[in-house]
Amino acid sequence: MTDSAWKVIEEILADKRKRKHSLRVILNALLYVTKTGCQWRQMPNDLPPWQLCYYYFSKWRDDGTWLKINQKLVKRRRVKAKREASPSVGVIDSQSVKSSEWGVPHKGFDGHKKVNGRKRHIVVDTLGLILIVVVHAANRHDSKGARKVLERLAKQGYERLSLILGDSAYGKELAKWAKKTLKLVITAIKVSELAGFQVVPMRWKVERTFSWLNWSRRLSKDYECDCSSAESFVYLANIYRISRKI
């Protein structure tokens, strides 16, 4: 965690209490788990105890701290890239991943991609930074899962956001609902209408973000019993990548 990134995060945490292990050290330990994919009980001894790390991971998951940190860093990264803090265009897509757990809730079979597990449904800006993520069962169609994604996105304070780009899975009904309910315009690009292989403008950026997530081994599969934990690790992966750029 760089000093500049920690200054932003420290303002959000707003915790000056003296402690044996600083919050920065604990956050670095959580980033280590995200990057290496190790189990909680297999964390190295030179890091804080795994019980303490898991306590803060679950605490910040439940109170929305990970989302707040992600949003703050996204805006800081955009300003550094000489962009407006709030994006005007978002790109939406989902990624089906296998689940390593048996009998966990919110799990299903994606018949199109032949994957038994969950979907990571994300919206990114034009830099590929994750604005919002929702994890749900893989058998849920993108057009239905997108409603929850867009509803959460609308609450995040990106006041300039007005256009969402997606593929043909996000049909006319979703577009009508989003425009009426959230004042968002959804533009779907059908790959079938393109002649041969083409790099679809803007749409490739969300695919690049999915490839970036693969750099974090904790995300190679869905190892979490709870969808909110899976979402938190996606935010942690995004936080780690942004923190190296600011």
MORA-V510943 format. One record per backbone hydrogen bond with DSSP energy under -1.0 kcal/mol. NH is the residue of the N-H (numbers start at 0). CO is the residue of the C=O. If there is no record, write none. Layout:
nh=NH co=CO
nh=NH co=CO
This chain:
nh=5 co=1
nh=6 co=2
nh=7 co=3
nh=8 co=4
nh=9 co=5
nh=10 co=6
nh=11 co=7
nh=12 co=8
nh=13 co=9
nh=25 co=21
nh=26 co=22
nh=27 co=23
nh=28 co=24
nh=29 co=25
nh=30 co=26
nh=31 co=27
nh=32 co=28
nh=33 co=29
nh=34 co=30
nh=35 co=31
nh=36 co=32
nh=41 co=38
nh=42 co=39
nh=46 co=43
nh=52 co=48
nh=53 co=49
nh=54 co=50
nh=55 co=51
nh=56 co=52
nh=57 co=53
nh=58 co=54
nh=59 co=55
nh=60 co=56
nh=61 co=57
nh=62 co=58
nh=64 co=59
nh=65 co=59
nh=67 co=63
nh=68 co=64
nh=69 co=65
nh=70 co=66
nh=71 co=67
nh=72 co=68
nh=73 co=69
nh=74 co=70
nh=75 co=71
nh=76 co=72
nh=77 co=73
nh=78 co=74
nh=79 co=75
nh=80 co=76
nh=81 co=78
nh=82 co=77
nh=89 co=162
nh=90 co=123
nh=91 co=164
nh=92 co=121
nh=94 co=119
nh=96 co=117
nh=98 co=115
nh=99 co=221
nh=107 co=116
nh=109 co=114
nh=113 co=109
nh=114 co=109
nh=116 co=107
nh=117 co=96
nh=118 co=135
nh=119 co=94
nh=120 co=133
nh=121 co=92
nh=122 co=131
nh=123 co=90
nh=124 co=128
nh=127 co=124
nh=130 co=122
nh=131 co=122
nh=133 co=120
nh=135 co=118
nh=137 co=116
nh=139 co=136
nh=144 co=140
nh=145 co=141
nh=148 co=144
nh=149 co=145
nh=150 co=146
nh=151 co=147
nh=152 co=148
nh=153 co=149
nh=154 co=151
nh=155 co=152
nh=158 co=156
nh=160 co=157
nh=161 co=87
nh=162 co=87
nh=163 co=184
nh=164 co=89
nh=165 co=186
nh=169 co=166
nh=170 co=168
nh=174 co=170
nh=175 co=171
nh=176 co=172
nh=177 co=173
nh=178 co=174
nh=179 co=175
nh=180 co=176
nh=181 co=177
nh=183 co=177
nh=184 co=161
nh=186 co=163
nh=188 co=165
nh=192 co=189
nh=193 co=190
nh=202 co=200
nh=203 co=199
nh=204 co=201
nh=207 co=203
nh=208 co=204
nh=209 co=205
nh=210 co=206
nh=211 co=207
nh=212 co=208
nh=214 co=211
nh=215 co=212
nh=216 co=34
nh=217 co=33
nh=218 co=215
nh=219 co=216
nh=221 co=97
nh=229 co=225
nh=230 co=226
nh=231 co=227
nh=232 co=228
nh=233 co=229
nh=234 co=230
nh=235 co=231
nh=236 co=232
nh=237 co=233
nh=238 co=234
nh=239 co=235
nh=240 co=236
nh=241 co=237
nh=242 co=238
nh=244 co=241
